[in-house]
Structure formats: C-alpha cells, structure tokens
C-alpha cells in the first residue's frame, strides 16, 4: 500500500475497526496455542507448521494493511464540500445512463461496491463525475461510448 489517503465513511471505518479487532483476537489465539505445530526433523518442516506459518503471515499482512489505513484515512464529510451542487466524495448521484436511471454514491476505493451502488472516486466513472453538476453530460472513455446525464446531486 502506498502513502495515499484512504477516504472512508464513518460506517466504513467502523467495519474496518471491527475486522481489525477480530483479526487481533484470532492472531492471539493462534500464537497462544500450546499445541503450535512444530518442526519434525532438523531440516524438514512439518506440513502443518508450514501451513500455520502461511496463515499467520497472511493474517499479519492484513493487520499491517489495516494499521496503515488507520494511519492514513480521512472521513468523508459532506459538510466539508464548499459547493454542494458539485459532485465530490460522499455525493449521492442520480444518473441517466443511456436512457436508464441509476443511483450511486461516490466513496473511497476501500468501500467501493458497484453492486451496492457505491462507486470509487478513483474509478473511470467516479473520476469523470467529480466536479460536475446536475444537468451535465459526461462521456467516459470506454468501448461502449456510454453517456451519463447527471439528474441530481445530494449530500
């Protein structure tokens, strides 16, 4: 993970904090076991031990990723947006997409879930929409030449 800011909603931060707590508990249970897999012979590792170490390494990696996020996050606040008519992080947008209406919320990359109506500010569509207002028509560079007409912007 780079040194970028991670933009999160308050709800997204709480989910990550819960995950972090669960992973820390799991890790302490894993390393606190008295029956930790051990080495069989001097140069030969037990397959169970190798699997245990791999699992522990993955767990440690995710814990480190979360700690990095906690040190580099910013909460998305709609009140911080100077011009509420323009699309920014946290905006709820109603769009006409080639004649079909859809709604999205612009969120940071960690919370993006297009199936749930949350698109990343770093996605091609999210980038294209940022800074625009209701009534604007946006064309996103893609093979299908989709036109997005912004119908409404709310915070």
N, C-alpha and C positions, 0 to 999 in steps of 0.2 A: 504494500500500500504506500502511495506517495504521501506528500505533505499537504494534500488538498484539504479544504474544508469539507466536512460532511454535513449536508443540510438535512435536518430531521424535524418531524413534527413532534410535539410533546408525547403523543401516543407511540410514535416510532422509537423514541428514546426509551420509554418505559419497557417496550418489548425487548430492546437490546439489553437493558439492565437486568430484566428477568432472565434472559438467556445467560448472561454473564454469571449471575448468582447460581443458576443451575449447573453451569459448567464447572464453577469453582467447587461446588459440593461434590459433583461427580469426580473431579480430579482428586480431592482429598480422600474420597472413598477408595479410589483406585490405588493411590500410593500408600494409603494407610492400612491396606490389607496385610495381614501377617503371612498370607499364602501367596505372595507375589511370585510369579513364575521365576525360576532360577536357571542358572547355567548347568548343563548336563556334564560336559567334559571341558577340559581346559580350552580347546579351540572351537568346540562345537556348541552352538547355541540351541537351546530348546525352541522348537517352533512356537510354542505357546508364549515364551518370553519375547520372541521377535514380534509376534502379533500384539502383545501387550505394549511393547515399546512403540510400535507403529501407531496404535490407538492413542497412547499418551502423547506422542509427538503431534498428532492431528489436533488433539484437544488443546495442547499448549499453544499451537499455532492460532487456533480460533480465539483463545483467550487473549493472546497478544494483539490480534486484529481488533478485537473489541476494545482493548485498552487504548490502542491507537485512535480509534474512533472517538472514545470518551475524551481524549486529549485534544481533539481537532474538530469538534462538532459545533454547529450553530443551530439554534432552534429557529424554525421558520415562524415569523411573526407577521401577520397581515398588517398590523398597525404600523410596522416599520416602512411599509410601502408608501411613498410620497403621493403618487398619482394612482389612486385605486381604479382608475379606468384602464390602466395598462396592465398587461399580464406580467406577473412576476411569480416567484416561488409562493406556493400556498393558494394561488388563484384557482377558483372553480370556474371552468370554462364550458360554455355550451357552444357546440360547433355544428355546422352543416358540412358534411363530408360527402361531396358528390351527390347531394340530394338526400342524404340520410343524416338524421340528427343524432348526436352523441354528446356525452359529457365526460370531462376529465378534470382531474386536479393535478397541478404541477407540483411535484415533490422532488426531493433529492434522490440520487441514484440508489441509495440503500433501501428506500421504501417503494421504489417503482414496481408496479404490478398492473400492466395494461388490462388484464382480465378483470381487475377490480376497479378500473377507471382511474388509475394513478400512473401518470407518465413522468419520466425523469426530465429534469431541466437540461440534461446533457444528451438526451435522445435527439435524433434529427427533427422530429416533430416538436418536441419541447423547445429546442433551440430556436426553431423557426417562429414559434408563437411568442416567445419572450419579447416584451416591449410593445406588442401590438394591442389594439383596442377593438371593441365591438364594432362590426361593420367592415373590418379589414379582411382582405382575401389574401391567403398565403398559399404559395406553391412550394412543396417540399421536394428537394432533389431526389427523385426516385424514378424507377422504371415506369410506374403506372400513372404518372402526372396527376396526382391527386390534388384537388383544390380544397382548401379548408376556409370556410367563411365563419368568422367569429360572430356568434349571435349574442353572447352575454358573458360578462366577466364579473364574478363576485368574489368577495373575501369573507 
